[in-house]
Amino acid sequence: MQLNAQQIKLSIWRALLRLMPLILMSTLTLVTFWLVKKNTPAEKSAIERVRLHEPDYIITNGALSALNESGNTKYRVLGKKVTHYDDDASIDIQTPRIRLFPPEKSPVTVKADTGHLDGDLTILDLIDNAEIFRPPQAATATEPARPRMLARSSYFKVLINDDIIETDKPITLEQGLSIIRSTDGGVFNNIEQSMVLSGQVRGRIERVQPGAQP
């Protein structure tokens, strides 16, 4: 028994109608997958994640010391909270204090509210309420006695390998009975343990109460 053309078309439409739910479901699944793929951010590779500036360890009451060629302590950095970053090896320091130990000189202490040490351990930025303190020095066979020195500024940069501390911010310098102010900062040479001020400088002599060593 042969089927006519109309019966064949009817059979095809019936088969398509039976398959229509499956076709719609497949199409919806493909569209959903495409939309999710398009709107999902690309996952960062392991190398990219490592390069993010995120701390890899934090130390409470941390200390970092370095020795000179003679095996003596060259400097020591202290902080209430020390945060190390893996991507550039830099260090953020809460309440930092660095003590510099020049040969045959009194130790000099520099401190501030916050600090940042670069990954090469060569530059320490000290920010907010920054101070340089040099204790009084007795006279020697080659040098006269020196009074206590205290320098204050909002910022100091410690160039560790050069034994230089500098700032371009206003600075107040106390030496003995003298108080000197500079508008453009100054440079402290730790080898000579002396400071040169820049910009407009004005000063006066008054009674300064001796302060305790930081």
N, C-alpha and C positions, 0 to 999 in steps of 0.2 A: 504494500500500500504506500503510495507516494504522497508526501506532504506538499502542499502548495506553498507558495512564497509567503502568503500571509501567516500561515501557521509557523513557518520558520522564524519570521520576525517576532512573532508573539513569544516563542520559546526563548529567543535571545533576550528580549526585554524582561521576561520573568527571571532569567538567570542573573541579569544585571541588578534587578531589584533585590534579589536574595543576597548578592554580594555588596550592595551599597553600604550597609552599616560597617562592614570590614574596611571598605575603601575610605569612608569618612574617618574612621578611627585611625587608620594608618596616616592619612593626610594630616589630621590634627596632631598626631604624635611627632611627625616630622617638623611641622611648623613650630610646635612648642620647643623642641630641641634646638631649632635654629635661633629662636628668640633668646633662650637661656644662654646659648653659646655666644651670641652677639653682645649681650649685656653683662656678662661675667668678666671682671677684670682679669687680665692675664696674670697667672701666678708667677711671682718673682722666683728666679732661680736661686739656688743655694748661695752662689757667689754674690748676687745682688743683695740678698738678705744680710750677708756678712758685712757689706759695705755701708749699711745703715748706721747712722751715728747713735748707737745705743750702748749703754754701759754693759761691760762684761763682768765687772766685779766692783763692789763697794766695800771700803774698809772704814771702820769707826776708830777714831784716834790713831790714824795712820802716820807713819814716819818713813822718810826716804833720805838716805845718806849717800854721799859720794866721797871717795878718797882721792887725795892728790898723788903725785908721783912718789912722794916720800912715804906713803901709806898712812898719812894723817887725814883726819876729816877735813874735807874742803868746804862742804856745806851740808846742812841738814834741814829738810823741809818737814814741817809738822802740820797736821790739820785735824779738826774734829771729825770731818767726814771727807773721805778721799774717793772720788768716782773716776774709774778708768774706762776709756773708750777704746774698743778694739780696732775700729776702722782707721784711726790716725794715731793711736797710742797716746793721745793727749789725756790730761788729768784735770778735773775740776776739784777745787779744794774749798771746803767751808772753814772759815776762820783760819786762814793760812798764816804760818810764821816760818820764816827762813832765817837760819843763823849761818853767817859767813865767817870762816875762820882763816883770815889771811896770815901768812907766816910772820911770826914775831910781832903781831898786832893784836889788839883786843878784839874779841868777836863782835860782830855787828848784827843786830837783830832787825828784821824788817817784817812788818805784819799788816794785816788788813782784814776786812770783813769777808771778802771772797777772793778767790784766785784761780788762775788758769795756767797750767804748765804745758808747754808744747811737747809733741811726741819725741823730739830730739833731746829734751831735758836741757835746753839752752836758754829759754826765755820764760820767765815767770811774771805774769801780769797780776798786779795786786790792785783791787778795786774797792773803794769806799773806806774812809777812815784809815788810810794808809800811813804808816809811820816808819821812819828809820831811826834807830837808837844806837848811839855809840857811847859806851861808858867813859867816865873820866880816865885819863891816862897819866901816870906819873912820869916825871922827867927821866930821860935816859942819858947815856953818854953822848948820843948823837941827836936827840930830839928833845925839845922843851915839853913841859907838862901841857896837857890839853884838857879843857873842861868837858863836861858832859855835853853831848850834842843830841838834839831831837829835831827831826824834820817831819812836818805833817803836810799831807796833800790828799786829794781825792783819788789819786792814781799814781802808782810807781811801776816802772818796768825794770825788772832785774835781769841784766844780761850776765848770766851766771859765769860763762867761760871768760868774759872780759872783765869781771870784777867791777862792773859799772851798774849804777842804779840811776835811772833818769825819769823825768816827767816833763810834759809840756803844759801841765796844769798849775794854777797858782799854788805857791808853797810858803809855809811859815817855818823859819829856821831859828832854833834856840841854841845858843852857845854861851855858856856861863851866864852873865847878866845881860847879854844882848839878845834882842828879838828882831829878826830881819824878815821882811816879806817881799816876795817876788811875784809879779803878775804872770810870767811866762815859764815858770818852773826852774829846773836846774839839773845838774849832773853831779852825782856823788861818786867819787873814785875810791873804791874800797882799798886799793893798794896804798894810796896816800892818806886815806881816811879823811878826806876833805871834800867840801861841796862848793861848786861854782854856780851862782844863781844867774838867771837870764831875765831880760825884759826890764821893766821898771822895778827898781829895788829901793825899798825904804826901810829904815830900822830905828831902833831906840834902845836905850839901856834901862833896864828895870830889874827889880828883885825877882828872880825866878826861883821858885821852890824846887830843890833837887827832887827829881822823880825816881821811882824805883825802876830797875831794869825790867823791861817786858819779859 
